[in-house]
Amino acid sequence: MHEFIPIILVFLLAGYIKGVIGMGLPTVAMAVLGLLLEPIQAAALLVIPSLVTNIWQFLAGASKLRTIKRLWLMLLFVCIGTGFGIRFLTSASSIWPNITLGSVLALYSVIALFHPKFSIPLRFENLLSPLVGGLTGILTGATGVFVIPAVPYISSLNLSRDELIQALGLSFTVSTIALAVGLGLNASYSQKDLIISLLAVLPAMVGMFIGQKSRSRIEPTTFRRCFFGTLFLLGSYMAIHSGYQLYGH
């Protein structure tokens, strides 16, 4: 199949970025694959590589039970929200999912580039967790990307670097499972997509391993700026191009 090699290269790149900064595999995969495939097919392809790499990321940490106890309420509402949002991704038209996906990627890039510093007191977590989880779930189901607003929220919980990476791994794992269940219940998997998704695990793992090994040799601030700047351009192009298709004719 003519698109197989580009797909493998995308997951190699996405795994590398995840290895360097602890996130980015589904974001990069959806951003680039969204230019090549329908959003629903791109989401189906990322499920298995995303699940494997995020379980690895979560299990590598030392605070598994504490992380689960702290995030369980948010993650419950992620699952509920995904059940609502998946109807949008599995709709007949790909134009609105592309506009939404591009907009979410661009918004996430702006937030990450400016990196606003804020801290959420522990006493507000039970109030905010359902709201953050529900919105993250809706956007996960609608776009296949599970970073907004979960990543800024988790980043504001005053976790250490290792705890943060582990918490993100758990959040992404649950979001991936919720997305997979939603796609499965809507009969959005094909045998071809499943095979490609399985094969994509290897380049994703190789890329993640290389990224982890090279993390100490990369200037993190410059890398983040280049990554999120590129992601902003991709997301903006996707949203504007799809908007033109919708309104330009």
RODO-2510 file (C-alpha; in nm, 4 decimals, decimal comma):
residues 249
     n   res          X          Y          Z
     1     m     0,0000     0,0000     0,0000
     2     h     0,1402     0,3333    -0,1076
     3     e     0,0754     0,5153     0,2220
     4     f     0,2414     0,2522     0,4438
     5     i     0,5962     0,3949     0,4412
     6     p     0,4845     0,7538     0,5230
     7     i     0,2727     0,6151     0,8088
     8     i     0,5695     0,4251     0,9529
     9     l     0,7885     0,7371     0,9275
    10     v     0,5204     0,9431     1,1024
    11     f     0,5128     0,7022     1,3973
    12     l     0,8928     0,6929     1,4129
    13     l     0,8953     1,0731     1,4391
    14     a     0,6040     1,0797     1,6834
    15     g     0,7726     0,8201     1,9053
    16     y     1,0966     1,0182     1,9018
    17     i     0,9226     1,3375     2,0127
    18     k     0,7400     1,1470     2,2870
    19     g     1,0716     1,0045     2,4043
    20     v     1,2238     1,3531     2,4283
    21     i     0,9420     1,5484     2,5955
    22     g     0,7147     1,2766     2,7397
    23     m     0,4183     1,3490     2,5136
    24     g     0,3324     1,4135     2,1521
    25     l     0,2782     1,0744     1,9882
    26     p    -0,0984     1,1005     1,9196
    27     t    -0,0673     1,4751     1,8647
    28     v     0,2014     1,4407     1,5981
    29     a     0,0377     1,1335     1,4472
    30     m    -0,2996     1,3051     1,4113
    31     a    -0,1435     1,6303     1,2881
    32     v     0,0559     1,4657     1,0069
    33     l    -0,1717     1,1732     0,9268
    34     g    -0,4631     1,4166     0,9181
    35     l    -0,3019     1,5662     0,6074
    36     l    -0,2837     1,2216     0,4434
    37     l    -0,5916     1,0343     0,5668
    38     e    -0,9450     1,0887     0,6928
    39     p    -0,9412     1,1862     1,0644
    40     i    -1,1294     0,8742     1,1677
    41     q    -0,8740     0,6479     0,9941
    42     a    -0,5838     0,8425     1,1462
    43     a    -0,7412     0,8004     1,4917
    44     a    -0,7830     0,4268     1,4352
    45     l    -0,4178     0,3888     1,3342
    46     l    -0,2786     0,5666     1,6409
    47     v    -0,4678     0,3591     1,8993
    48     i    -0,2295     0,0633     1,9438
    49     p     0,1039     0,2567     1,9227
    50     s    -0,0340     0,5207     2,1582
    51     l    -0,1616     0,2598     2,4035
    52     v     0,1655     0,0632     2,4121
    53     t     0,3935     0,3669     2,4515
    54     n     0,1737     0,5308     2,7163
    55     i     0,1474     0,2144     2,9248
    56     w     0,5268     0,1942     2,9061
    57     q     0,5524     0,5577     3,0156
    58     f     0,3123     0,5073     3,3074
    59     l     0,4685     0,1827     3,4328
    60     a     0,8188     0,3325     3,4219
    61     g     0,7304     0,5642     3,7116
    62     a     0,7385     0,4805     4,0810
    63     s     0,4124     0,6401     4,2001
    64     k     0,1522     0,4326     4,0170
    65     l    -0,1103     0,3941     4,2892
    66     r    -0,0784     0,7544     4,4097
    67     t    -0,1158     0,8827     4,0539
    68     i    -0,4289     0,6725     3,9964
    69     k    -0,5857     0,7921     4,3232
    70     r    -0,5224     1,1551     4,2295
    71     l    -0,6509     1,1408     3,8710
    72     w    -0,9289     0,8804     3,8809
    73     l    -1,2157     1,1328     3,8866
    74     m    -1,0817     1,3249     3,5862
    75     l    -1,0222     0,9993     3,3982
    76     l    -1,3753     0,8753     3,4673
    77     f    -1,5175     1,1864     3,3025
    78     v    -1,2696     1,1520     3,0149
    79     c    -1,4370     0,8196     2,9357
    80     i    -1,7865     0,9684     2,9640
    81     g    -1,6980     1,2681     2,7474
    82     t    -1,5375     1,0514     2,4811
    83     g    -1,8650     0,8638     2,4418
    84     f    -2,0324     1,1898     2,3421
    85     g    -1,7505     1,3288     2,1267
    86     i    -1,6973     1,0132     1,9201
    87     r    -2,0210     1,0790     1,7321
    88     f    -1,8602     1,3875     1,5835
    89     l    -1,5481     1,2051     1,4604
    90     t    -1,7515     0,9185     1,3127
    91     s    -1,9922     1,1451     1,1240
    92     a    -2,0144     1,1160     0,7479
    93     s    -1,8269     1,4413     0,6787
    94     s    -1,4533     1,4821     0,7474
    95     i    -1,4510     1,8607     0,7066
    96     w    -1,5733     1,9591     1,0542
    97     p    -1,3534     1,7011     1,2317
    98     n    -1,0562     1,8426     1,0380
    99     i    -1,1455     2,1997     1,1344
   100     t    -1,1831     2,0978     1,4992
   101     l    -0,8624     1,8919     1,4976
   102     g    -0,6608     2,1729     1,3382
   103     s    -0,8021     2,4276     1,5822
   104     v    -0,7237     2,2093     1,8854
   105     l    -0,3664     2,1504     1,7638
   106     a    -0,3116     2,5224     1,7049
   107     l    -0,4600     2,6158     2,0441
   108     y    -0,2517     2,3554     2,2245
   109     s     0,0621     2,4818     2,0509
   110     v    -0,0036     2,8404     2,1601
   111     i    -0,0595     2,7313     2,5205
   112     a     0,2564     2,5193     2,5172
   113     l     0,4682     2,7914     2,3525
   114     f     0,3722     3,0623     2,5994
   115     h     0,3652     2,8075     2,8837
   116     p     0,1577     3,0100     3,1315
   117     k     0,2496     2,9330     3,4906
   118     f    -0,0418     2,8596     3,7188
   119     s    -0,0992     2,6295     4,0106
   120     i    -0,4234     2,4656     4,1209
   121     p    -0,4652     2,4194     4,4985
   122     l    -0,5426     2,0661     4,6100
   123     r    -0,8833     2,1702     4,7506
   124     f    -1,0095     2,2627     4,4010
   125     e    -0,9150     1,9371     4,2293
   126     n    -1,2412     1,7536     4,3059
   127     l    -1,4330     2,0441     4,1539
   128     l    -1,2203     2,0889     3,8440
   129     s    -1,1383     1,7254     3,7634
   130     p    -1,4848     1,6355     3,6254
   131     l    -1,4935     1,9523     3,4124
   132     v    -1,1442     1,8995     3,2735
   133     g    -1,2056     1,5292     3,2190
   134     g    -1,5401     1,5791     3,0461
   135     l    -1,4086     1,8442     2,8071
   136     t    -1,0938     1,6431     2,7360
   137     g    -1,3100     1,3398     2,6613
   138     i    -1,5374     1,5303     2,4227
   139     l    -1,2351     1,6648     2,2326
   140     t    -1,0721     1,3199     2,2387
   141     g    -1,3768     1,1655     2,0789
   142     a    -1,4157     1,4489     1,8295
   143     t    -1,0519     1,4801     1,7180
   144     g    -0,8481     1,1790     1,8370
   145     v    -0,6204     1,4171     2,0327
   146     f    -0,6327     1,4113     2,4138
   147     v    -0,4185     1,7037     2,5269
   148     i    -0,6655     1,9887     2,5856
   149     p    -0,7324     2,0746     2,8616
   150     a    -0,5852     1,7685     3,0374
   151     v    -0,2168     1,8496     2,9798
   152     p    -0,2291     2,2120     3,1098
   153     y    -0,4406     2,0928     3,4037
   154     i    -0,2072     1,8078     3,5028
   155     s     0,0900     2,0403     3,4561
   156     s    -0,0629     2,2750     3,7159
   157     l    -0,0823     2,0114     3,9921
   158     n     0,2660     2,0844     4,1303
   159     l     0,4052     1,7424     4,0373
   160     s     0,7733     1,6641     4,0031
   161     r     0,9048     1,6038     3,6502
   162     d     0,8934     1,2252     3,6897
   163     e     0,5469     1,2369     3,8489
   164     l     0,4236     1,4636     3,5690
   165     i     0,5464     1,2295     3,2949
   166     q     0,3876     0,9341     3,4731
   167     a     0,0581     1,1198     3,5219
   168     l     0,0515     1,2139     3,1532
   169     g     0,1195     0,8508     3,0636
   170     l    -0,1807     0,7406     3,2717
   171     s    -0,4068     1,0111     3,1302
   172     f    -0,3098     0,9272     2,7719
   173     t    -0,3533     0,5531     2,8364
   174     v    -0,7101     0,5938     2,9605
   175     s    -0,7924     0,8395     2,6810
   176     t    -0,6576     0,5963     2,4221
   177     i    -0,8660     0,3099     2,5627
   178     a    -1,1765     0,5297     2,5663
   179     l    -1,1109     0,6332     2,2059
   180     a    -1,0555     0,2713     2,1010
   181     v    -1,3814     0,1604     2,2648
   182     g    -1,5687     0,4475     2,1017
   183     l    -1,4325     0,3663     1,7571
   184     g    -1,5040    -0,0032     1,8064
   185     l    -1,8640     0,0535     1,9138
   186     n    -1,9145     0,2688     1,6044
   187     a    -1,7673     0,0003     1,3757
   188     s    -1,4871     0,2364     1,2716
   189     y    -1,2076    -0,0221     1,2635
   190     s    -1,1146    -0,2118     0,9514
   191     q    -0,8848    -0,5128     0,9378
   192     k    -0,6390    -0,3055     0,7338
   193     d    -0,6325    -0,0296     0,9973
   194     l    -0,5754    -0,2840     1,2745
   195     i    -0,2819    -0,4441     1,0914
   196     i    -0,1170    -0,1085     1,0177
   197     s    -0,1719     0,0050     1,3767
   198     l    -0,0042    -0,3112     1,5054
   199     l     0,2891    -0,2689     1,2670
   200     a     0,3246     0,0961     1,3703
   201     v     0,4066    -0,0080     1,7286
   202     l     0,7638    -0,0998     1,6337
   203     p     0,8666     0,2348     1,4786
   204     a     0,6883     0,4189     1,7619
   205     m     0,8826     0,2211     2,0223
   206     v     1,2108     0,2613     1,8331
   207     g     1,1524     0,6362     1,8029
   208     m     1,0632     0,6632     2,1719
   209     f     1,3762     0,4708     2,2737
   210     i     1,5984     0,6965     2,0595
   211     g     1,4253     1,0058     2,1971
   212     q     1,4754     0,8966     2,5568
   213     k     1,8434     0,8250     2,4954
   214     s     1,9007     1,1618     2,3262
   215     r     1,6974     1,3667     2,5776
   216     s     2,0031     1,4721     2,7781
   217     r     2,1852     1,5936     2,4656
   218     i     1,9040     1,8170     2,3371
   219     e     1,8431     2,1732     2,4524
   220     p     1,4813     2,1319     2,5712
   221     t     1,3609     2,4902     2,5288
   222     t     1,4731     2,5162     2,1669
   223     f     1,3314     2,1724     2,0881
   224     r     0,9913     2,2592     2,2378
   225     r     0,9758     2,5871     2,0472
   226     c     1,0542     2,4175     1,7160
   227     f     0,8109     2,1342     1,7831
   228     f     0,5159     2,3443     1,8946
   229     g     0,5831     2,6105     1,6315
   230     t     0,5644     2,3444     1,3612
   231     l     0,2554     2,1935     1,5214
   232     f     0,0886     2,5347     1,5227
   233     l     0,1532     2,5736     1,1499
   234     l     0,0194     2,2256     1,0748
   235     g    -0,2922     2,2776     1,2844
   236     s    -0,3596     2,6215     1,1372
   237     y    -0,3173     2,4925     0,7827
   238     m    -0,5522     2,2010     0,8494
   239     a    -0,8222     2,4229     0,9999
   240     i    -0,7952     2,6966     0,7345
   241     h    -0,7781     2,4524     0,4429
   242     s    -1,0821     2,2602     0,5663
   243     g    -1,2661     2,5858     0,6347
   244     y    -1,1995     2,6951     0,2786
   245     q    -1,3408     2,3639     0,1529
   246     l    -1,6526     2,4246     0,3587
   247     y    -1,7132     2,7910     0,2811
   248     g    -1,5014     2,8615    -0,0249
   249     h    -1,7229     2,6935    -0,2809
***
